[in-house]
């Protein structure tokens, strides 16, 4: 059992750390159950193919038939202007979740991509484009790529594959359970929960949220395959199949709480000192700011508590030790604080109502 859990934690190491309007016709393969969807989304598949042609990180290192088919089919378009533009933007920071967020702010209708400016929240940390002419140029190049490469034809010809990805995933992972557990823990609802399976990106996922007119969020867990077993792509860890979903969906609950008071975080010298003590480990993982570190620490602590509740103490202890080895050395203090939250929900009905207590807990940790 210990060996098995250790292998799971190695896979966790690879985890990097929207939809409105009936006029949209986004051609996706998906299964739906109430407010929950599991899909292969045409918009995300498009940008992941361009990312693969551009050879920019993070793309999967796994080798499988679909990836070979993508490279063979689109090879003649690897010098298309949009691929070159993507490479240029990637060097300037258009990477990880930013391309995914951008595509979720687009409509895809009958082979044409269009940008929905109302969805592109400039207060989000995931934005990249600051000027409309940049967006217009990028959309134009994307649409040209769709046209000349006959992208829709390729996507349609692979629908049976996409259906199998979804079917294999849903045999193991119950997103309805994930939704109910998260809403119980955080004490609030979201508009919808959307898992997007992306064969071409690296293992792990991105947590993204997009607000609608009701000021609720459509939240996304965009994830790549973990590994291959019996020639099948697995988009989950076999012994902790809901780990990535807990983690990525949790960002949509916790990010707003952390980032709405960034100034207060930087004025809190105790929080700054906590970060300084582990900043080398954090920067190696891409968490280069105090608020980013705080956000990730709280997310990982909540995930550990969910694993403790639903998967058991053995997995919980292994995850705690793994996170500490990764530099999240304060995770036990946060988890101990969260135990109090869990046992006093009459006083703290929502995670937001308790958030200040987590900050107090961290502020009381001695760093000397």
C-alpha positions as CSV (number, residue, x, y, z in Angstrom):
1,X,0.0,0.0,0.0
2,X,2.8,2.4,0.9
3,X,4.5,1.8,-2.5
4,X,1.2,2.4,-4.2
5,X,0.6,5.7,-2.4
6,X,4.1,6.8,-3.1
7,X,3.6,6.3,-6.8
8,X,0.5,8.4,-6.6
9,X,2.3,11.2,-5.0
10,X,4.9,11.2,-7.7
11,X,2.1,11.7,-10.2
12,X,0.8,14.6,-8.1
13,X,4.2,16.2,-8.5
14,X,3.4,16.7,-12.2
15,X,0.2,18.7,-11.5
16,X,0.7,22.3,-12.6
17,X,0.2,23.7,-9.8
18,X,-17.7,29.0,-19.4
19,X,-20.5,29.3,-21.0
20,X,-23.3,31.9,-21.8
21,X,-25.8,32.8,-24.4
22,X,-28.0,30.4,-26.4
23,X,-26.7,31.7,-29.6
24,X,-23.4,29.8,-29.0
25,X,-22.9,26.6,-31.0
26,X,-19.8,25.1,-29.4
27,X,-19.4,21.7,-31.1
28,X,-18.2,19.5,-28.2
29,X,-18.4,15.9,-27.3
30,X,-19.8,15.9,-23.8
31,X,-21.9,14.1,-21.2
32,X,-24.1,16.3,-19.0
33,X,-25.8,15.7,-15.6
34,X,-27.4,18.7,-14.2
35,X,-24.8,21.4,-13.6
36,X,-21.9,19.0,-14.4
37,X,-20.3,18.3,-17.8
38,X,-17.3,16.2,-18.9
39,X,-16.2,17.1,-22.4
40,X,-13.6,17.4,-25.1
41,X,-14.0,21.0,-26.1
42,X,-13.3,22.1,-29.7
43,X,-11.9,25.4,-28.6
44,X,-9.4,23.9,-26.1
45,X,-8.5,21.1,-28.5
46,X,-7.7,23.8,-31.1
47,X,-5.3,25.7,-28.9
48,X,-3.7,22.6,-27.5
49,X,-2.9,21.5,-31.1
50,X,-1.3,24.9,-31.9
51,X,0.6,24.7,-28.6
52,X,1.9,21.2,-29.6
53,X,3.0,22.5,-33.1
54,X,4.7,25.4,-31.4
55,X,6.5,22.9,-29.0
56,X,5.9,25.2,-26.0
57,X,5.5,23.9,-22.5
58,X,3.5,22.4,-20.9
59,X,2.7,19.7,-23.5
60,X,2.4,16.0,-22.8
61,X,5.5,13.8,-23.0
62,X,3.4,10.7,-23.4
63,X,3.4,8.9,-26.8
64,X,0.1,7.6,-28.1
65,X,-1.8,7.2,-31.3
66,X,-3.9,10.4,-31.2
67,X,-0.8,12.5,-30.6
68,X,0.9,10.9,-33.6
69,X,-2.2,11.5,-35.7
70,X,-2.3,15.2,-34.7
71,X,1.4,15.6,-35.7
72,X,0.9,13.8,-39.0
73,X,-2.2,15.7,-39.9
74,X,-1.1,19.2,-38.9
75,X,2.6,18.9,-39.7
76,X,2.3,21.0,-42.9
77,X,0.8,23.9,-40.8
78,X,3.6,24.0,-38.2
79,X,4.9,27.3,-39.8
80,X,1.4,28.9,-40.0
81,X,1.4,32.5,-38.7
82,X,-0.7,31.6,-35.6
83,X,1.9,29.0,-34.5
84,X,4.7,31.6,-34.8
85,X,2.5,34.1,-33.0
86,X,1.8,31.6,-30.2
87,X,5.5,30.9,-29.8
88,X,6.2,34.7,-29.5
89,X,3.4,35.2,-27.0
90,X,4.5,32.1,-25.0
91,X,7.9,33.7,-24.4
92,X,6.1,36.7,-23.0
93,X,3.9,34.7,-20.5
94,X,1.0,33.4,-22.6
95,X,1.3,30.0,-21.2
96,X,-0.1,27.5,-18.6
97,X,-3.7,28.6,-17.9
98,X,-3.7,31.8,-19.9
99,X,-4.4,30.3,-23.4
100,X,-7.1,28.1,-21.9
101,X,-8.8,31.0,-20.2
102,X,-8.6,33.0,-23.4
103,X,-10.3,30.2,-25.4
104,X,-13.1,29.8,-22.9
105,X,-13.8,33.5,-23.5
106,X,-14.5,32.7,-27.1
107,X,-17.5,31.4,-29.0
108,X,-17.1,28.7,-31.6
109,X,-19.9,28.7,-34.2
110,X,-19.8,26.8,-37.5
111,X,-16.0,26.9,-37.9
112,X,-15.5,30.5,-36.8
113,X,-14.1,31.7,-33.5
114,X,-15.2,35.0,-32.0
115,X,-14.2,36.7,-28.9
116,X,-16.7,37.5,-26.1
117,X,-15.3,40.6,-24.4
118,X,-17.8,40.5,-21.6
119,X,-16.4,37.2,-20.4
120,X,-12.8,38.4,-20.4
121,X,-12.5,39.7,-16.9
122,X,-9.5,42.0,-16.8
123,X,-9.3,41.6,-13.0
124,X,-8.4,37.9,-13.5
125,X,-4.8,36.9,-13.0
126,X,-5.2,34.6,-16.0
127,X,-5.5,37.4,-18.7
128,X,-2.7,38.1,-21.1
129,X,-3.9,40.5,-23.8
130,X,-4.2,44.1,-22.8
131,X,-5.1,45.5,-26.1
132,X,-8.1,44.8,-28.4
133,X,-5.9,44.9,-31.6
134,X,-3.8,42.0,-30.2
135,X,-7.0,40.0,-29.6
136,X,-8.4,40.7,-33.0
137,X,-5.1,39.8,-34.7
138,X,-4.9,36.5,-32.7
139,X,-8.5,35.6,-33.5
140,X,-8.0,36.3,-37.2
141,X,-5.0,34.0,-37.3
142,X,-6.8,31.3,-35.4
143,X,-9.7,31.4,-37.8
144,X,-7.3,31.2,-40.8
145,X,-5.7,28.1,-39.2
146,X,-9.1,26.6,-38.7
147,X,-9.9,27.2,-42.3
148,X,-6.7,26.1,-44.1
149,X,-6.1,23.1,-41.9
150,X,-9.7,21.9,-42.0
151,X,-9.6,21.6,-38.3
152,X,-13.3,20.8,-38.0
153,X,-12.9,17.8,-40.3
154,X,-10.1,16.5,-38.1
155,X,-12.1,17.1,-34.9
156,X,-15.2,15.4,-36.3
157,X,-13.2,12.4,-37.5
158,X,-11.9,11.8,-34.0
159,X,-15.2,12.0,-32.1
160,X,-15.3,8.3,-31.4
161,X,-11.9,8.7,-29.7
162,X,-13.2,11.7,-27.6
163,X,-16.3,9.7,-26.6
164,X,-14.1,6.9,-25.3
165,X,-11.9,9.3,-23.3
166,X,-15.1,10.6,-21.6
167,X,-16.6,7.2,-21.1
168,X,-13.4,5.7,-19.6
169,X,-13.1,8.7,-17.3
170,X,-16.7,8.6,-16.1
171,X,-16.4,5.0,-15.2
172,X,-13.9,6.0,-12.5
173,X,-14.6,9.6,-11.5
174,X,-18.0,10.8,-10.3
175,X,-18.0,14.6,-10.8
176,X,-21.4,14.9,-9.3
177,X,-19.9,13.6,-6.0
178,X,-17.0,16.1,-6.4
179,X,-19.5,18.9,-6.9
180,X,-21.6,18.0,-3.8
181,X,-18.5,17.5,-1.6
182,X,-17.0,20.9,-2.6
183,X,-20.2,22.8,-2.2
184,X,-20.8,21.2,1.2
185,X,-17.2,22.1,2.3
186,X,-17.2,25.7,0.9
187,X,-20.8,26.4,1.7
188,X,-21.7,28.0,-1.6
189,X,-22.9,26.9,-5.0
190,X,-21.4,27.5,-8.5
191,X,-23.4,27.7,-11.7
192,X,-21.7,24.7,-13.3
193,X,-18.8,22.3,-13.0
194,X,-17.0,21.5,-16.2
195,X,-14.2,18.9,-16.7
196,X,-12.4,19.3,-20.0
197,X,-10.2,16.4,-21.1
198,X,-7.2,17.6,-23.2
199,X,-5.0,14.7,-24.5
200,X,-2.1,16.9,-25.6
201,X,-1.3,18.9,-22.4
202,X,0.8,17.6,-19.6
203,X,-0.5,15.7,-16.6
204,X,-2.4,17.8,-14.0
205,X,-4.8,20.6,-14.6
206,X,-5.9,24.2,-14.6
207,X,-8.7,25.7,-12.4
208,X,-10.5,28.5,-14.2
209,X,-13.8,30.3,-13.5
210,X,-15.9,32.5,-15.7
211,X,-18.7,34.7,-14.3
212,X,-22.1,34.9,-15.9
213,X,-24.7,37.6,-15.8
214,X,-26.1,36.1,-12.5
215,X,-22.7,36.6,-10.9
216,X,-22.3,32.9,-10.4
217,X,-19.3,31.1,-11.8
218,X,-19.0,28.4,-14.4
219,X,-15.9,26.7,-13.1
220,X,-13.5,24.5,-15.1
221,X,-11.0,21.8,-14.4
222,X,-9.0,21.5,-17.6
223,X,-6.8,18.4,-17.4
224,X,-4.3,16.3,-19.3
225,X,-3.7,12.6,-19.1
226,X,-1.7,11.2,-16.2
227,X,-0.4,8.1,-17.9
228,X,-1.2,5.3,-20.3
229,X,-2.4,1.9,-19.2
230,X,-3.2,-0.9,-21.7
231,X,-3.0,1.6,-24.5
232,X,-5.6,3.8,-22.8
233,X,-5.1,7.4,-21.7
234,X,-5.9,7.8,-18.0
235,X,-7.1,11.3,-17.0
236,X,-7.0,10.4,-13.3
237,X,-4.8,8.8,-10.6
238,X,-6.0,5.3,-10.0
239,X,-6.0,5.4,-6.2
240,X,-6.9,9.0,-5.7
241,X,-9.0,9.6,-8.8
242,X,-10.6,12.9,-7.6
243,X,-7.4,14.6,-6.4
244,X,-7.0,16.8,-9.5
245,X,-10.7,17.8,-9.5
246,X,-10.6,18.7,-5.8
247,X,-7.5,20.8,-6.4
248,X,-8.5,22.6,-9.6
249,X,-12.1,23.3,-8.8
250,X,-11.0,24.6,-5.3
251,X,-9.0,27.4,-7.0
252,X,-12.4,28.9,-8.1
253,X,-13.5,29.0,-4.5
254,X,-10.3,30.2,-2.9
255,X,-8.7,32.5,-5.5
256,X,-11.3,35.3,-5.1
257,X,-10.8,35.3,-1.3
258,X,-7.0,35.6,-1.6
259,X,-6.8,38.0,-4.4
260,X,-9.5,40.5,-3.3
261,X,-7.2,41.7,-0.5
262,X,-3.8,41.4,-2.1
263,X,-2.7,44.7,-0.5
264,X,-3.5,43.4,2.9
265,X,-1.5,40.3,2.3
266,X,1.6,42.2,1.5
267,X,1.1,44.5,4.5
268,X,1.1,41.5,6.7
269,X,4.8,41.1,7.4
270,X,4.3,37.7,9.1
271,X,2.8,36.3,5.9
272,X,5.7,37.8,3.9
273,X,8.2,36.1,6.2
274,X,6.4,32.8,5.8
275,X,6.9,33.1,2.1
276,X,10.5,34.2,2.4
277,X,11.4,31.1,4.4
278,X,10.2,28.8,1.5
279,X,10.5,31.1,-1.5
280,X,13.2,29.0,-3.3
281,X,11.0,25.9,-3.2
282,X,8.0,28.0,-4.2
283,X,9.7,29.7,-7.1
284,X,10.9,26.4,-8.5
285,X,7.2,25.4,-8.8
286,X,6.1,28.7,-10.3
287,X,4.7,30.4,-7.2
288,X,6.7,33.6,-7.2
289,X,4.5,35.9,-5.1
290,X,3.2,35.9,-1.5
291,X,-0.4,35.8,-2.6
292,X,0.2,33.0,-5.1
293,X,2.0,31.0,-2.4
294,X,-0.9,31.7,0.1
295,X,-3.5,30.7,-2.5
296,X,-1.7,27.4,-3.3
297,X,-1.1,26.6,0.4
298,X,-4.8,27.0,1.3
299,X,-6.0,25.0,-1.8
300,X,-3.6,22.1,-0.9
301,X,-4.7,22.2,2.7
302,X,-8.4,21.9,1.7
303,X,-7.6,19.0,-0.7
304,X,-5.8,17.2,2.1
305,X,-8.8,17.6,4.4
306,X,-11.2,16.3,1.7
307,X,-8.9,13.3,1.2
308,X,-8.9,12.7,4.9
309,X,-12.7,12.7,5.0
310,X,-13.4,10.7,1.9
311,X,-10.3,8.6,1.3
312,X,-8.9,7.9,4.8
313,X,-6.2,8.8,7.2
314,X,-3.4,6.8,5.4
315,X,-3.8,8.8,2.2
316,X,-4.1,12.0,4.2
317,X,-0.8,11.5,6.1
318,X,1.0,10.6,2.9
319,X,-0.3,13.7,1.1
320,X,0.7,15.9,4.1
321,X,4.2,14.6,4.1
322,X,4.5,14.9,0.3
323,X,3.4,18.6,0.4
324,X,5.8,19.4,3.2
325,X,8.6,17.9,1.1
326,X,7.5,20.2,-1.7
327,X,8.0,23.3,0.6
328,X,4.4,23.6,1.9
329,X,5.8,23.3,5.5
330,X,2.9,25.1,7.1
331,X,0.2,22.8,5.7
332,X,-0.4,21.0,9.0
333,X,-1.1,24.3,10.8
334,X,-3.7,25.2,8.2
335,X,-5.2,21.7,8.3
336,X,-5.5,21.9,12.1
337,X,-7.3,25.2,11.7
338,X,-9.6,23.7,9.1
339,X,-10.6,21.0,11.5
340,X,-12.0,23.7,13.7
341,X,-13.9,25.1,10.7
342,X,-15.3,21.6,10.0
343,X,-16.5,21.1,13.5
344,X,-18.1,24.6,13.9
345,X,-20.2,25.0,10.7
346,X,-23.0,26.5,12.7
347,X,-20.7,29.5,13.5
348,X,-18.9,29.4,10.1
349,X,-21.5,28.4,7.5
350,X,-19.2,29.2,4.5
351,X,-15.5,29.0,3.9
352,X,-15.4,32.7,3.3
353,X,-16.8,33.4,6.8
354,X,-13.8,31.4,8.2
355,X,-11.1,32.7,5.8
356,X,-10.0,35.4,8.2
357,X,-9.2,32.7,10.9
358,X,-6.9,31.0,8.5
359,X,-5.0,34.2,8.0
360,X,-4.8,34.6,11.8
361,X,-3.5,31.1,12.1
362,X,-0.7,31.7,9.6
363,X,0.1,35.1,11.1
364,X,0.8,33.4,14.5
365,X,3.4,31.0,13.1
366,X,6.9,31.8,14.3
367,X,9.5,31.9,11.6
368,X,12.6,32.5,13.7
